[in-house]
Amino acid sequence: MPRGDGRLNHDLLPGEKGPQDACGVFGVWAPGEEVAKLTYFGLYALQHRGQESAGIAVSNGSQILVFKDMGLVSQVFDETSLGSLQGHIAVGHARYSTTGASVWENAQPTFRATAHGSIALGHNGNLVNTAQLAEMVADLPRQDGRATQVAATNDTDLVTALLAGQTDDDGKPLTVEEAAAKVLPDVRGAFSLVFMDEATLYAARDPQGIRPLVLGRLERGWVVASESAALDICGASFVREIEPGELIAIDENGIRTSRFAEAKPKGCVFEYVYLARPDTDIAGRNVYLSRVEMGRRLAKEAPVEADLVIATPESGTPAAIGYAEASGIPYGSGLVKNAYVGRTFDIQPSQTIRQLGIRLKLNPLKEVIKGKRLVVVDDSIVRGNTQRALVRMLREAGAAEVHIRISSPPVKWPCFFGIDFATRAELIANGMTIDEIGTSLGADSLSYISIDGMIEATTIDKPNLCRACFDGEYPMELPDPELLGKQLLETELAGGADAADALRRP
């Protein structure tokens, strides 16, 4: 009898994994406020961006204390742990692993001692020159005869080590702010960083601005966060976005801003499609309105005769509403979602439970869909296993026809900037026509929105958006394939002393 093979999680279908979110970062400088609790609420608002680990670092002006663990924000922190984090500056992080395994050592914020104190850092995004950064860490000046050690296996710890160990031409240790000005121009890829020393909160965004990062104002302080929705939840008012290529510092003297690179905006279009909360604004455009407009344009580009439009909850809902508005076909709730699957369960699923697959997440309203010609709207298709099971389930529930409509173009290329898609070989749209995909899913028809239709729905100029996962046009030159990959540093370390030499020297 097959035994359960792991914890019940959001990946219930064997071999199926949808696009996994980038991480969420949050920082606050607010003397007199309970900064740990503000950070907790901010991370709670950003939980959709990462569910593997969570952490908060707090400074009281003389030292930094870090508390982090595996699990959701609500599982990692309680009143006691938050009460122990006293201070006026905080940095928080909710992680999904894009470089480095999902283990405690890779949880963030990362922490390092410096010649002037210490640094704690959280990172949203993914870097593409990790191997180069590892070599830079190996070349840092030795302290007490020993090279800088890298305990974690993610790109974030490398950046933290570089910020902590910089010196000037005379060998004098640089401050964190001076080190940031020196190091950040050499960091390539997607990074929205929130970090701090004992006295100052910092935030920086890569020159392309691939991942979002915003600045907010509290009555007695300042907040930086991955999404504007997190500002709303903690009572901060939106001020502006952190500009691509900008470094800001916040301390008792106010805000200082400097530029470490020229801005070359290439914001991730998939933030509008799926990653960001619908109540977030990015580059002046509300995400919910963008998704509704994608649905409207999808209805005009791919009309079909049907009786009911339903969404794959929750990510497909705004586009489904837009599709219904533009098509004149009624919108209804045809699927009920179990909001708790993959979030709090901790059981060993049997093979029988595994075979239930998508039904643990979604269940059809048979009375609503029986005999109906359905338009099922979803945000994207990766491998196609979820949609295939969904079509089968809807037919078993009595649907007369099932027409799949997708509010993003076919995903054909991997992302190296903070979204953990399947490999290119596993992407269903790689090597198959749309009609072939539709047949594979068992749908009566399948259509995707066009790239131009999707982009126009965001109201952002096409040259200012990264759309590489759809068209293969990456916003920067990428290194050789062997220097990319989620487990790059684990592979190097597993290769023995010679392979690991660039990462840690005796």
N, C-alpha and C positions, 0 to 999 in steps of 0.2 A: 504494500500500500504506500503510494508516494507520500512523503512527509512534507509539511510546510517548509518553505525555503527562505523565510525571512519575514520581516515586519510588514504588515499591511500598510501600504503607502499610496501616494497619489498615482503611482505607476502600476495600475492593477492588471492591465493587459500584458501578457508575456510579450517581450520584444517591442513594446510601444513606449516611447517617451516623447512627449511634446516639447516645444521650445521652453527651456528652463530659464527663469528670470535672471537678470543681472542682480547684483547685490543692492542693498539700501544703506545709505550713510546719513548720519545726523550729527550735528554739533551745536553746542549752545555756549555762549558767554553771557552770564547773567548773575552778577553779585546780588546776594540776598534772595535768590530763587532756589527752589529745590531742583537743581539741574539734572540730577539722576532721574527723577520722576518725569521731568519734561522730556528727557531723552527716551525714557521707556515708552511714553505715549507717542513720541515721534517714530520710534522703531515699530511700534504696534501698527501705526498707519502705513508703514513701509514693509510690513510682513510679507506681502505678496511678492516682493522682489527677492526674497531668500528665506528658506525655512530650515536650513541645515544647522546653523549655529547663530548665536547672538552674543553680543558683548557691549559693555559700557566701561569707559575709562573716565575718571573724575580727578581733577586737580584742585587742591585747597590752597594753592599758591606756593607751597613748599615741596609737595610730593604728589605723584600720580598713583592712583590705585586702579587696577583693572580687574573686572569681574566678567568672565565669559564662560560659556559652556555650549555643548551640543543641544540642539532642540529649538523650539519656538521661543519667541520673546516671553510669552506668558509662562513657559515651562522653566526658563532659565532664571527669571527674576521673581522675587516676592517682596513683601514689605520689609523683611529683615535684611535681605541683600541690598535693596535700594537704600534702606536707612543707613547702611554702612558706608555708602558712597557720598561723602560730604565734601562740598567744595563749590566753586563758582564757575568752573569750566568743565564741559563734558563732551566726549566723542562717543558715538554709538554706531553699531554695525549689525546688520542682519545679512547672513551669508548664504549664497548658493555658490558652490565651487565651480569656477571656470578654469582656474589653474591650480593644481594641487588637490589632493584627495580630501574628502569630507571627514576630517579627523580633528581632534581638539587642538593639536599643534597649529593647525591652519585657521582656527577661529580668529576673529578680529574683534577689537582693535589689536594690532601688533604693538609690541612695546620694546623699547631699547633705551639703555642708559647712554647718555652723551657726556662730553666733557663739561657741559654747563648744567646738566640735570638729567632730563629724560624726555622721551617722545613717545606718544601713542598715536596710531594712525589707522584709519579705515579707508577702504578703497572700493569703489564701484567701477567695474569695467574689466578689461583684460589687456595685457600688454603683449606686443609682438616681438620685442627685442629682449626677452627674458634671458636668453643665453648671454647676450652682451652685458646685461646688468649683472649677471652672476660673475662674469669676469671682472667687472668693475669692483664688485664687493671683494673678490679675492685680492685685488690690487690695493685695497685700503691700507693705510699705515698700520703696522702691527702695534698692539698694546701689550706691554709686559711680555714681549717676545712671541705673542700669539696672534694669528690672523683672526679676522672677524668670522665667527661661526654662524651658520645658517641652520637653525633648528627646524623651521618650517619648510615646506616645499611649495611655496606659492610666490608669485611675482611681487606681492605686496610686501612680504618680509624683506625682499631684496631692496625695494625702494626705501623702506624704513631703515635698513642697515646703512644705506648710502647717505641718507639724511643725517644719521647719527654720527657718522665717522669722517666727515669732510674736514680738511684742513686747508689753510692758505699756502702760498708758495714757501713760506717760512716755517711751515709745520705747525702753525698755531690753529687750534680747533675753531671751526666756524660755529656760529649760532645756528639754530634750526632754520631761521629765516634766511640767513646768508647761504646755508647749505641748499635750501630749496631753490634759490635763484641759480645756483650752480648746477644742481642735479637735474631739475625738471626739463631743461632743454634737451637732455639726452634720453629722456623717457619717451618711448614711442608706443602708440596704441591708444586704447580708450582708458582714460582715468579721470574720475571725479573723486578727489581726495579731500578728506576732512581729517586734520591732525592737530596736535597741540603739544606744547611744552608746559612747564609749570605755570606760566603767566599769560600765554597767548594762544588763541584759537586761530587756526589757519584753514584755508580752503583753496583748492586749485583745480583747474579743469584743463583737459588736453586741448591743443590748438584746434582740433576739429570739433570739439564740443559734442562728441558722439553720445555720451550719457548726460542726462540732465543734472543740473545743480543750481539751487536757488538760494537767495538771501532773504531773510525775514527779520522783522523788528518786533521785539518785545517791549513792554513798558519800561523794563529795567535791563535790557540787554539785546542780544542779537542771536539769530538762529541761521544755520545753513542746513539744507536737506536735499535729498535726491529729488523730491517732488513737492510741488506747492501744496498738495493735499496734506502733507505732514505739518506744514506751517499752520493750516487751519485747525488741525486737531489739537495742537499745543497752544493755541491762542496767539500766534504771531501773525503779523500782517505782511503780505508780500511786498518786497521792495524791488527786487530785480533778479535776473539770472546772473550767475557768475559767468563772465564772458569767457569764450574759448581762449586759452593761452594766458589767463589771468590768475594771479596769486593775490589773495587778500589775507590780511592779518588783523585780528581784533583783540585789543587789550584795553587797559585803563585809559589810554590816550585816544581811543576811538578806533576807526577803521583806516587802515592803510592799504592801498592797492598798487600793484605793479604788474608789469607784463613780462613774461619770460619767453614768449613766442608770439609771432604774428597769428592773428585769428584766421583760420581757414575753415569756416563752418561746414560740418557734415553730420548733422544730427541724425540719429538712428530713426528711420521711418517706422521700424517695428515697435518703437515706443507708442506710436499712435495706433498701431494695429492691435497690439496685445499687451505689451509689458506694463505700461503705466496705468495707474488708476484712472477710471473715467472722469473723476472729479479733479484731475490735475490739469494744469495749463503748462504747455511747453512752447517756448518761442512765441508767446502771445496767442496761442491757439488752444482752445479747450479740447481735450482728448475725446470726451463723449460726443461733442458736436462733430468732430472729425469722423468718428466711427459711424454715426448716423448718416453722415453725408456719403461715406463709402457704401453704405447699404443702398442709398438712393441711386448712386451712380451704377452700382451693380445691377439694380433692377432695370435701368435703362439699357445697359450693355448686354444683359442676359435675361430677357423676359421669358416667362413661361406661363401657360395656363394652369392655374392651381386654385385650391379652395382655401388654403390656410398657410400662413407663414409662421414658422416656429424657429426658435433659436436653440443652439447648443449652449446651455447656461454655463457660466455667466458671460463669458467673453464674447459670445456671438449676439447677445441681446441688443445692443445699440444698433448694430448693422441690420439686424432683422427688423427692428422698428423702422429704420430708414427704407428698407426694401418694401415693407408693407405700405408705407406712405406713398412711395413713388409708383408702386404697381397697382395700388387700389385693392390688393388682396388683403383680407382681414389678418391681423396679427393675433396669435393666441399662444397660450402656454401648453405645449404638448409634452414637455418633459419636466419632471420634478427632480431636483438635484439634492443629494444628501450632502449638506455642507460640512459634515464632520469627517468624512472618509479622507484618509491621508493626512489628517491634521492632529488627531489626538489618539487614534487607535494604536494599541501596542500588543497585537496578538499574532500567533503563528497561523497563517491561512493554510487550510488543507487544499489538496488538489481540487476538490469539489468547489470550494470557495473561489479558488483561482479561476475556475471555468465560468463562474458567474460574471467575471470581468466587469464590463461597463455597467452592469445592473447594480453594482454596489455604489456607483456614482450617480447614475441616472435611471429613472424609471418612467415609462410612458404613461400618459393619461389616456387610456384606451378609449374612453367614452368621447374624448375630444377628437382623436385622430382616426377612429375607425371609419373606413370608407372614404376618407379624404385624400385628395391629391395634395401632397405636402411640399412646401419649399423649406428646406432645412438650411439655415444660415449659420456658418461657423467662421472663425477668424482666419484659420490656416489649416493646411494639411501637411504633416511631416512624413511619417511612415504610412499612414492611412489605416492602421489597425483599428483605431478608435472609431473612425467614420464607417469602416466596414461592419464593425459590430453594431453600430448605431442603426445603420440601414436595415440590417437583419432583424434587430429588435423592433423597429417601427413596422416592418412588414408583418412580423409575428403578431403585433398588436392590432393589425387590420388596416394599415395604411394602403390605399389603392395605388398611389404612386409616390416616389420619393425623389425629389429633385434637389441636389446639393448645390449650394451657392456659397462661394468663399470670398470674403471681403479683403483678401490680399492675393497677389499673384502667386503662381507656383514657386515654392521654395526649392531652389536648385543648387544653392551654394552654401558652404559652411560659413559661420560667423566666427571671427577671431577677436571680437571686440566686446565680449561679455554675455552673449547668448549661447547656451549650450544646446545647439541643434544636434541631430543625428549626423553621422558622417555622410559625405556626399553619396557614397555607394548605397546608403540606407534610405536616402530621400526618394520617395515614390515618384516625384516629378522628374527625377534625373533618369533619362532614357526612356520615358513613357510619354505618349501624347495624352492630351486631356481626355480624349474619348477612351483611350486605353485605361486611364486611371479610373474614370467613371465606371467602366465595365468591371474593373477589379474590385471596386467598392460595392458593386451590385446596385448602383443607383440608376434611375431612369434617365437622368441627365446630370451633367456636372459642368459648372462654369466658374471661372475665377474673374475677379475684377482685373482690369488692365493696370499696368504700372502707372500710366499717366492718370488714369481715373483715381487710383489710390493717392497719388501725390497731390493732385488737384484738391482732393478732399481735405488735405492738411492745411491748404493755403500757403504752404512754404515753397519757395522756389526750388525746382528740381536740383539745380547744382549745389544747393545747401543741405541736401539730405543724403545720408548713406543708405543705399538700397542694394548693397552687395549680395545679400542672401537671395535676392530676386534676379539680378542681372549680372552678377559676377564682377561688377566694377568697384573694386575696393578703393577706399579713400586715401590709401597710402601704399607704398611698395612693401610687399611682404617678404620675409626671409625665406630661405629654403624650407621645404616641408618638414624635414627632420628637425628643424629648430622651432617648430610649432607643435602645439598639442597640450592637452590638459595635464598629462602626466610627465611633461618634459623633465622637471626637476627630480621626480621620483626615479625616472629612467636613468638619469645621470648618476644619481646617488647609488642606485642598484648596480651600476656598472663597475664598482670598485674604485680603488684609489685613483687610477689614472682618469677615469671618466668624471670622478667627483672633484678633481683638482681645481676646476674652475669655480666650484661652489664653496669648498672649505679646504683650507691647507693646514697641515699640522703645525 
